């Protein structure tokens, strides 16, 4: 007889590890979204250097939790503290078993009083559903499961679409969509913005080291919103990102998005295993990697091993608290970054061509450096030069190329007398990038659970972190293993502060040198030279840019207004009048039957 639940299924298996390593499901599949829209390499490059549109509408579970005890259900099942959490804010949700092992994680959106939405992988969602069903909580649960991995041509719908606009140029795209400036809220704070005349929900979320947004709304509007984003993003290099490139950002950030749910053993979890179906995520999931053990518990992880140690707060009761209190954080395994060995990688990749040898699990090769943009004055010759030598694009505007967030290295090959202005522009772009990293890091780690909370000075918009404060805190915590994560965060921030200081010094030196040369040049200028510099290069160029900006703003506003009016008056008055007559007749008929007329 076929197993009815996970617990029954496990009882039929000789070895749980082998069951999961040989799962027919294979590697985690991102459903519906195309693997590539251009190619995975250019899409990986774009989320690091320009902008991408991530479609997150299909691969994650949406779990809607509403009711008087919704907040209590979350607090009872997560290691995080709910202190300071409020409507309009999101929180990473991390639950553990009674034995202190991580089940999974996701994001909880606190959208309204007594109304929360969980977005993430199935294990944490299943844990929430199980406790809601068995724990006596006064709340309603609505599951909008992830889309099927193989729709087989059938239409796929969700309750909500969910996108992310990420990358260095993301905020420029966002403000163009919105039709003007948009406040950059603190990390994991929610608000709204306008896209194509529609109001959409937003979450401040950065997946690429730059300010970005996660946005969502009714699924019926998905295609309309997607088209508007892609159109607005063209001038900023935004491209859609496929399901092959999307997971790469987790590898670079060191985040483990799918830890094995630690629920396959332990008497205290038997009820949960009996609740889970024999076809559940936990029953059909796949494990891989170079680590192999016959004991499934060797794959279990606690919060400190996943880098979630700073989330643990013992200011509330939760499943697994007693087990976590007994753990010494200093003695736990830690995530590390390993460099690929060329010979090992060659062996892995070559295994697919040798049918008689062991076949390894492998993944796509990494991104290669790209020759992005070459700039010169002669447009006609420039295009031929770029094509001949393999440049992706060419431009006659070197200033735009230097300022571009897509470009990491600038090689100035102009005559020596032209170097100064270009070098200063490159230094300014470098300094802006460093300061953006500082702001983003400070913002993400400034909360109560943030690793930099102890060194932040000031309130609100005046918050800052000084090198003096970082050094003082590092001296205070010393080599104490309990503060290992905070020490690393402080050291990383200190490196950025040093880079900022160095960039400022180099920029000032270049500016001082240029000013000295300008002072020497002024006495030699003719009246015609002055006229060209002031009228053509300064006044007219500034006016032209301002006029074009105003035209773009007015055009965007009018387009949105016209779309709103078109939707409002889509149904003509005669049709509305006829509809009213029909409905009125129905009401009269009902009233007569009720004896009211």
Secondary structure, 3 states (H helix, E strand, C coil): CCCCEHHHHHHCCCCHHHHHHCCCCCCCCCCCCCCCCCCHHHHHHHHHHCEEEEECCCCCEEEEEECCCHHHHHHHHCCCCCCCCCCCEEEEEEEECCCCCEEEEEEEEEEECCEEEEEECHHHHHHHHHHHHHCCCCCEEEEECCCCCCCCCCCCCCCEEEEEEECCCHHHHHHHHHCCCCCCCCCCEEEEEEECCEEEEEEECCCCCCCCEEEEEEHHHHHHHHHHHHHHHHHHCEEEECHHHHCHHHHHHCCCCCCCCCCCCCHHHHHHHHHCECCCHHHHCCCCCCCCCCCHHHHCCCCCCCCCHHHCCCCCCCCCHHHHHCCCHHHCCCCCCCCCCHHHHHHHHHHHHCCCCCCCCCCCCCCCCCCCEEECCCHHHHHHHHHHHCCCEEECCHHHHHHCCCCCCCCCCCCHHHHHHHHHHHHHHHHHHHHHHHHHHHHHCCCCCCCCHHHCECCHHHCECCHHHHHHHHHHHCCCHHHHHHHHHHHHHHHHHHHHHHHHHHHHHHHHHHHHHHHHHHCCCCHHHHHHHHHHHHHHHHHHHHHHHHHHHHHHHHHHHHHHHHHHCCCCHHHHHHHHHHHHHHHHHHHHHCCCC
